[in-house]
Amino acid sequence: MGCNMGDFAALRDAAQANCPVAAMVLGSGMGAVTERITPRHICGFGDIPGMVAPTVAGHKGQLIYGELSGRPILAFTGRLHFYEGHPWERVVRTVEIAAELGAKLLILTNASGGIAESLGPGSLMALTDHIELNRPNCWNQPGPGARPSPYSPGVRDALDQAARKADVILDDGVYAAVTGPTYESPAEIRAIRAWGGDAVGMSTTREALRGTELGMEVGAISCIANRAAGLSGGPLSHHEVLEVVTAASGRLAALLAAFVQSL
C-alpha cells in the first residue's frame, strides 16, 4: 500500500465508518503485534498532518487501520520521542490523531529497563502510575499517590484478565520516564528506585496524560528489555533492547489479541 495524503484520507474515512475499539502505540521491537493485525489502510507518519517520520531503530513509523481478533483498531508502529528533537506537542500527536479518528481507548507500549527485582529481561509490566523525570524541576512535581493516576484501573483489570486467558505473566508497577537519549547512570537508577520506580524508559507518560485530557481510557504495558544501569553486569545498548523485546513481543501480541477480543 502506498503512503500519501490520499491514503490518510482513506484511512480516516474507514475509521469514521467503522469506529476503532482501541488505538495502540507500539514501541521498539514489537513487530509480532503488528503481524497479528489484518491491515486495511496504512499511512506513513510523514504523510499525516502534524507528524514526521521517526528516526529511531525499531520504529517503523506507520499508522495502520485494520482488524485484531476481528475487531477494528488503530496501531501506530513506533512513536516520536522528545530526544529526537521533537516538541512535546508533536510527541503526543499520535494520541490526538487516535482521538480524532474515534478511538476512546488508548493502549501504550514501550521498552524499558527493569528496576524492581521481579522484572527481568522479557517481563511484561502493566503501568499503575508513573514518575515524570522529563519535566523541569521534576522533584517538585506531584508523583504517585499525590495526584490521580492517568492509567485506568478498569483497563488494567481487563489487561490482567487477558493475560490470564493468553497464559502470559503480567506484573504491574510504576514507570519512570526520563528524556534520554542516553541511558541512566547507576546513581540515577538508585534515586528512581528510592522514589518508587519499578521500570524506566523514555516515552509514554506525556502520551498517557494527553489521552486522559482528551477523555480516553488509558492503559500501558512496558516490555522489560534489560536490567537498568548498575543492576546487571554489562553495558546497555539499543541493540540489546531490540533483541529482547522482539523475543518477548510474541507474548505481548497474544495478550493484546485476547484483550481486544474482550472489548
C-alpha positions in Angstrom: 0.0 0.0 0.0 1.3 3.4 -0.8 1.6 6.2 1.7 0.4 9.6 0.8 -2.2 12.1 1.9 -4.8 10.3 -0.1 -4.2 7.2 1.9 -4.6 9.1 5.2 -7.9 10.4 3.9 -9.0 6.9 3.0 -7.9 5.6 6.4 -9.8 8.4 8.2 -12.9 7.7 6.2 -12.7 4.0 7.1 -12.2 4.7 10.8 -15.2 7.1 10.8 -17.3 4.4 9.0 -16.3 1.6 11.5 -15.0 3.2 14.7 -11.9 1.5 16.2 -12.4 -0.2 19.5 -8.9 0.8 20.6 -5.8 2.6 19.5 -2.3 1.2 20.2 1.1 2.8 20.2 3.7 0.1 19.6 7.2 0.8 20.9 10.6 -0.6 19.9 10.8 -4.2 18.5 7.1 -5.0 18.7 6.7 -6.4 15.2 4.9 -9.6 16.5 2.0 -7.4 17.4 1.8 -5.8 14.0 1.9 -9.3 12.4 -1.4 -10.2 14.1 -3.2 -7.2 12.6 -5.0 -7.6 9.3 -4.3 -4.2 7.7 -7.0 -2.3 5.7 -5.2 1.1 5.3 -1.6 2.0 6.1 -0.1 5.5 6.1 3.4 6.7 7.0 3.8 9.1 9.8 5.4 11.7 7.4 2.1 11.8 5.4 -0.1 12.5 8.4 -0.8 16.2 9.3 1.4 17.3 12.2 3.7 14.3 12.2 7.1 13.3 10.7 8.9 10.0 10.2 10.7 8.7 13.3 14.5 8.3 13.3 14.9 5.6 16.0 15.8 2.0 15.0 12.9 -0.4 15.6 10.2 2.3 15.0 8.7 1.8 11.5 6.6 4.9 11.6 3.2 3.8 10.2 -0.4 4.2 11.2 -2.4 1.1 10.5 -6.2 0.8 10.4 -7.2 -2.9 10.5 -8.5 -5.8 12.5 -7.1 -7.6 15.5 -9.1 -10.5 16.8 -11.8 -9.5 14.3 -12.2 -6.0 15.9 -11.3 -2.7 14.2 -8.3 -1.0 15.7 -5.7 1.7 15.1 -2.0 0.8 15.5 0.9 3.3 15.4 4.0 1.3 14.7 6.5 3.4 16.6 6.4 6.8 18.1 8.1 10.2 18.1 10.4 11.0 21.0 11.4 14.2 22.7 15.1 13.2 22.5 14.8 13.2 18.7 14.3 16.9 18.9 10.5 17.0 18.6 8.5 19.4 20.8 6.1 17.7 23.2 3.2 18.9 21.0 4.5 16.6 18.2 5.3 13.7 20.6 1.6 13.5 21.6 0.2 14.0 18.1 -0.3 10.2 17.7 -2.8 10.3 20.7 -4.6 13.3 19.3 -4.9 11.6 15.9 -6.3 8.4 17.6 -8.9 10.5 19.4 -9.8 12.4 16.2 -10.3 9.0 14.4 -12.8 8.0 17.1 -10.8 5.8 19.5 -12.0 6.0 23.1 -9.4 3.5 24.4 -5.6 4.0 24.2 -3.1 1.3 24.9 0.6 2.4 25.1 3.5 0.1 25.0 7.2 0.7 25.5 10.6 -1.0 26.0 12.1 -0.2 29.4 14.7 -1.1 31.9 13.7 -3.2 34.9 14.4 -1.8 38.4 12.2 -4.0 40.6 13.8 -7.3 41.5 10.9 -9.2 39.9 11.4 -7.6 36.5 14.0 -9.4 34.5 14.5 -9.1 30.7 11.4 -10.2 28.8 9.0 -9.4 31.6 5.8 -7.5 30.9 4.6 -4.8 33.3 1.2 -3.0 33.3 1.6 0.6 34.5 -0.3 1.5 37.6 1.2 5.0 37.7 4.3 7.0 36.6 7.0 9.3 37.7 7.8 12.2 35.3 11.5 12.9 35.3 11.2 14.5 31.9 9.9 17.8 33.3 12.0 20.8 34.6 12.3 20.8 38.4 10.7 17.3 38.4 11.4 16.8 42.1 8.7 19.5 42.8 6.1 17.7 40.7 3.4 15.5 42.4 4.1 11.9 42.0 2.3 8.6 42.5 -0.3 8.9 45.3 -0.2 12.7 45.2 -2.5 13.1 42.1 -4.8 10.8 40.1 -3.1 8.1 38.0 -3.8 8.5 34.3 -3.9 4.7 33.9 -7.4 3.3 34.2 -7.9 0.6 36.9 -10.6 -0.9 34.7 -8.3 -1.2 31.7 -5.6 -2.7 33.9 -8.1 -5.3 35.2 -9.1 -6.1 31.6 -5.4 -6.5 30.7 -4.9 -8.8 33.7 -7.8 -11.0 32.6 -6.5 -11.1 29.0 -3.0 -12.1 30.3 -4.6 -15.0 32.2 -6.5 -16.0 29.1 -3.4 -15.9 27.0 -1.3 -17.7 29.7 1.0 -14.7 29.9 2.5 -13.4 33.1 1.8 -9.7 33.6 3.3 -7.8 36.5 2.4 -4.3 37.5 4.3 -1.3 38.7 5.3 2.3 38.4 7.1 3.6 35.3 9.7 6.4 35.5 10.1 8.5 32.3 13.4 10.3 31.5 14.2 12.4 28.5 17.0 10.3 27.0 18.6 9.6 24.7 21.4 8.4 27.0 20.8 5.6 29.4 20.6 6.4 33.1 23.6 6.2 35.4 23.6 3.7 38.3 23.2 6.7 40.7 20.1 7.8 38.8 18.6 4.3 39.0 19.2 4.2 42.7 17.3 7.6 43.0 14.4 6.3 40.8 14.2 3.2 42.9 14.0 5.3 46.1 11.2 7.4 44.5 9.2 4.2 43.9 10.0 3.5 40.2 9.8 -0.2 39.1 10.9 0.4 35.5 12.4 3.3 33.5 12.1 4.4 29.9 12.0 7.4 27.6 8.4 7.7 26.5 4.7 7.0 27.3 3.9 9.5 30.2 3.1 12.5 28.1 1.0 10.4 25.7 -0.9 8.9 28.7 -1.6 12.4 30.1 -2.8 13.7 26.7 -5.1 10.7 26.3 -6.8 11.4 29.7 -7.1 15.1 28.7 -9.0 14.0 25.6 -11.3 11.8 27.6 -9.7 8.5 26.6 -9.3 5.5 28.9 -5.6 4.7 29.0 -3.7 1.5 29.7 0.1 0.9 29.2 2.4 -2.1 29.2 6.2 -2.0 29.5 8.3 -4.8 28.0 11.4 -5.1 30.1 14.4 -5.2 27.8 17.2 -5.3 30.3 18.1 -4.7 33.9 18.6 -0.9 34.5 22.1 0.6 34.8 24.0 -0.8 37.7 21.7 -3.8 38.2 23.4 -6.1 35.7 27.0 -7.0 34.8 27.2 -5.4 31.4 26.7 -2.2 29.4 23.3 -1.2 28.0 22.7 -1.0 24.3 19.7 -0.3 22.0 20.6 -3.4 20.0 20.1 -5.5 23.2 16.8 -3.7 23.7 15.5 -4.7 20.3 16.7 -8.3 20.6 15.0 -8.9 23.9 11.8 -7.0 23.1 11.5 -8.8 19.8 11.8 -12.1 21.6 9.1 -11.1 24.1 6.7 -9.4 21.7 5.0 -12.7 20.8 3.7 -12.9 24.4 2.6 -9.3 24.3 0.9 -9.9 21.0 -1.1 -12.8 22.5 -2.1 -10.7 25.4 -3.2 -7.8 23.3 -5.1 -10.0 20.9 -7.0 -11.5 23.9 -7.6 -8.0 25.3 -9.1 -6.7 22.0 -11.2 -9.8 21.7 -12.8 -9.0 25.1 -13.9 -5.5 24.1 
